Every structure is written in structure tokens, then in C-alpha cells.
Amino acid sequence: MSGVALRERLVLLDELRQIVTAMRNLAYAELQRLNRMQAACARADETIERALADTVPAVGAPPPRATGTVWLVIGSERGFCGGFNDQLADALAGLVEREADAQWMIAGTRLRQRLEPVLHHAAWLDGCTGTEDAPACVDTWMSRLASSAPAGPAPTPSLWLLHHAEHGVARRRMLPLPDLPAPSAGPPPARYLPRAQLLPKLMAEMLRVALLGALLQSLQQENHWRLAQMQRAQDYLDEAGGRLRRRYFRQRQSDITSELETLMASLDATGMKPPVRAALSPASRHSARTAS
């Protein structure tokens, strides 16, 4: 490879390194936003849970038994995060065999491309690309879940999530809602809506906040994977750039040596010699002046 080609390759590697560095910085900034949103989501979940505990009657009819199962799988909508969607697909393969009668909802176009040949009757949902789209994305999922729920007084189906968590692919039950804490001590809080109207709204909001928390957790792990991928890419570019730079310098030195050898050979061929200035001692210079 010529020196010009090596120099062009070095310029290309530098441009790629800048792109990778920018993508790594974006993933890091997204992680900072996700940490803040998760903290706010946890506070909202605790507040709604406390409001539900103070609203649900202490004694009453048991909640209706859940019939049927709905699985919502949260995939990655963006690339450069390794086998993120592949791990979800592998975990889903065993579930599909065991949950033969379950209804499947898959979020994310990349995961859809991976699963569409297998899950022919799944419902395909829009995926989430980042923190800015997360609330709107959850609202869309909630609307889709509400439209697929049975009408009338029929029992609510059991809702499960499959998504990435801190320690890998996790399964989480969303419906029926988990057990609530004990009501607050003291008089009940003032309400501006009847309990029959307030309770379903609180339960829907608790489900929405829980879905948002699971989505934020999935996005957090996705960006951790993306950071690791970008770091590996940068390490490779640094190593490849070092090898190419050393090769370029060796090639450049070889070209300079070859040019000098060609120049000296042409001087020898024409009989020209480079001027040589003789060094005379002081006595020689005195003899020369005396002779003249």
C-alpha cells in the first residue's frame, strides 16, 4: 500500500474515532437523564401506591380472578447495543412453548424483524428510542392494552413484562396489581371524587408508572450495552490506528531512502560529485600566501 493510501486510511480512522466518541458521549448523557427520570418515577410509584392503599376499602369483595395472560416484550429500537434483542428472543423462545394460549405484544421494530417469522399472531407495538419518547410510548402501550382488554365486567387478564433489567432478561408481573401497604394512620384523606371513580383511575395510573419504570430500566441497560460497544470500537480504532501509523512511518522512511538512493545513483551516472570543501591547516594557508 502506498504512502498516499495509508495517509487516507489514517484520516478515515480519525473520522471514525470522532464519530464513536460522539456516540459514546450521547449514550453517557442519556444514562444521566435516565437516572434522574428513574428516581422521579420511583417517587411517583410510591405516592400512587400510598394513595391506593388509602382508597381501597379495608374490607370488601376479593378482586376478580385474572383470566388469560398477556405478555409485553420491550425490545431495543436503536442499534449498536450488541445482542440486546437476541437475548430477548432467546428468552422468549421457551416462554412461547409454555404459554401456548398467551397473547403477545412486541415493542420495537428491530425485535419485530427478529420475531415476526416465529410469532405470526403477535401484536406489534412502536418501540422507544430514548427518554424524550418514553412517556408518549407508554401512553400508546396503555391505549393498546385497553383496546385489547375484554369489555364489560369480565376479569382483567394477567399482564407480564419481559425486558432487560440490571441482571439480565427479567420477567415482571404488572397485573393483577401487587399487594398494597397498610393504610395511613389517622383520618382518611379528603377526596373530590367518589371511590368508584377514583379507584380505577389510580389503578390505571399505577400501571402506567410501573410500565414507564420498566421501560426506563430497559433503556438504561440498553445504553450500558451501547457504551460498552462504543468503548470496544474505540479500543479497536486506537489499536488499528497505531498499527497503521507505524506502517505509514516505515513506508515514508523507505520512500525517502529510495529517493535519496535514486538521486545519488543519477549523480554517479552523470559524473557529477557533490562539492567538497577541503579543510586546510593554518600552516598550509600561510605557505599558500607566501608562494603567491
Sequence and secondary structure as in RCSB ss.txt:
>XXXX:A:sequence
MSGVALRERLVLLDELRQIVTAMRNLAYAELQRLNRMQAACARADETIERALADTVPAVGAPPPRATGTVWLVIG
SERGFCGGFNDQLADALAGLVEREADAQWMIAGTRLRQRLEPVLHHAAWLDGCTGTEDAPACVDTWMSRLASSAP
AGPAPTPSLWLLHHAEHGVARRRMLPLPDLPAPSAGPPPARYLPRAQLLPKLMAEMLRVALLGALLQSLQQENHW
RLAQMQRAQDYLDEAGGRLRRRYFRQRQSDITSELETLMASLDATGMKPPVRAALSPASRHSARTAS
>XXXX:A:secstr
  HHHHHHHHHHHHHHHHHHHHHHHHHHHHHHHHHHHHHHHHHHHHHHHHHHHHHS SS        SEEEEEE 
 SSSSSTTHHHHHHHHHHHHHHH TT EEEEE HHHHHHHTTT TT EEE    SGGGHHHHHHHHHHHHHHHS 
STT    EEEEEEEETTEEEEEEEES        SSS    SS HHHHHHHHHHHHHHHHHHHHHHHHHHHHHHH
HHHHHHHHHHHHHHHHHHHHHHHHHHHHHHHHHHHHHHHHHHHHHT          HHHHHHHHHH 
